[in-house]
Amino acid sequence: MRRATSKKVLLQKVRTKAMKREITPAVRTVGGGSVYAEIKRRGGKAHICIIRSVGGIGDVLMTTPVMHQLKREFPLLKITYAVDQHRVNNNVYGELVKNAWFINEVIDARYVKRNEYDAVVDLSAVCIRYERRGLPAINRIDLFARACGVVNLRNKVPFYKVELLEQAIAQQRLSHHKKNGKCLVALHTASFEGKRTWAAKNQIDLIQLCALRRPDIEFIVFDFNRILGDMNRFSNCTGASDTTVREMAALIAECDVFVGPDSGPMHLAGAMGVKSLVVFGSIPPEARINHYPTHSAIQLNGLSCLGCWYEACPIAEKCMKMLSGQTVYAKLLSMIVT
């Protein structure tokens, strides 16, 4: 599940451009109002296109609540979802929503013919102006809804559905651990952005602490960036970095707890209702997990720069490097027993 090109470079370009221009949602409707207003003006019978051409797994998932609500409110509505299909391998974003009943089709965002739709909204840069130090932290789920003209979003949990065959395969893969009474912890090791990645050394400390003190815990490790090295050296780890995005989701769904940074798999855990411990530093937790009742945040307290967003770090990402394995271990145990 690797990116075809550097998403970090791409996002930095988009952020810089948006900061300079103060980009607002690019909306095209016949009536000149919001997408929601245009749908309503047409009596609910319309064909709209929603574009999210940058971002990652989390962004795709965070756009689903507004599409879900639009379709429920307007059953005759046709929704085309345009996503990035050329900078990722294996059509990852299309795979995420392939069984989302409220989306009629998924297309490549490069080839949107805007005049073919009754309304078009481009969500690609709507978040940038809000994600700065000193501003109230707003979840992207809410920002995407507002950009579509939806003020009262009733269900803010993203949509994701594991299919029966995927579930059966995941259960089979983990069956020997469950037979042995293991507590399964899904560990996602790295965000695509180093600033949001908990230090590898501290993750190893967590793994080794659990091996010593809680041998009943087995980590299912998604180390796509290979920051932990050889999984065979850990007696309590099962490597799962060979998975597709949907295979990964099915395995996470079978785990008791998810541990990881602010990244796509964390949002998958939120969508599926998996109890999660999320490591935060530069991103305010309330801007990402406040709509996930199953999620808890952990961060290095005492730093005045927490929630710096995308600013360059003058202290070598201390928030990610100094959060100890022992601290996360203690919080993880409290979640396992409750």
Secondary structure, DSSP 8 states (H G I E B T S, - for coil): --BSS-HHHHHHHHHHHHHHHT---EEEESSSS-HHHHHHHTTT--EEEEEE-S--HHHHHHHHHHHHHHHHH-TT-EEEEEE--SSBSTTHHHHHTTT-TT--EEEEGGG--GGGSSEEEE-TTSSGGG-STTS----HHHHHHHHTT----S--S------HHHHHHHHHHHHHHHHTT-EEEEEE---SSGGGS--HHHHHHHHHHHHHH-TTEEEEEE-TT--S--GGG-TTEEE-TT--HHHHHHHHHTSSEEEEESSHHHHHHHHHT--EEEE-SSS-GGGTSTT-TTEEEE--TT-TTTT-TTS--TTTTHHHHSS-HHHHHHHHHHHHH-
